[in-house]
Amino acid sequence: MVVDDIVNSCTNSNVAEAAVVSIGGAFARRVREEASRKGVRPGAWAAAAVMRYRKRARELDYAELQSRIAGDDQPVLAGFRMIVEPELVCAGEGAGR
């Protein structure tokens, strides 16, 4: 299952950083900003977000994510972004945005 691959590989900060760079754009900028606020590298922040997902996600969450990324040209990056994006939304709300 691709979701297993994401949560097993993107908990490594170097892999997560490469994924952030690969996605690029506004997503990467937001990850860099949040990481900077926390005083960590973007890959470390994103890897921690994936670890939190892995810890709290249930089988149904994995299945739903797998369904959402099925057929995507880049399912690993798409799934990674879908895992990390809610963390950015929560972080932004906490920052008073």
Stockholm file with secondary structure:
# STOCKHOLM 1.0

chainA/1-97         MVVDDIVNSCTNSNVAEAAVVSIGGAFARRVREEASRKGVRPGAWAAAAVMRYRKRARELDYAELQSRIAGDDQPVLAGFRMIVEPELVCAGEGAGR
#=GR chainA/1-97 SS CHHHHHHHHTTSHHHHHHHHHHHCHHHHHHHHHHHHHHTSCHHHHHHHHHHHHHHHCCHHHHHHHHHHHTTCSSHHHHHHHHHHHHHHHHHHHHTTC
#=GC SS_cons        CHHHHHHHHTTSHHHHHHHHHHHCHHHHHHHHHHHHHHTSCHHHHHHHHHHHHHHHCCHHHHHHHHHHHTTCSSHHHHHHHHHHHHHHHHHHHHTTC
//
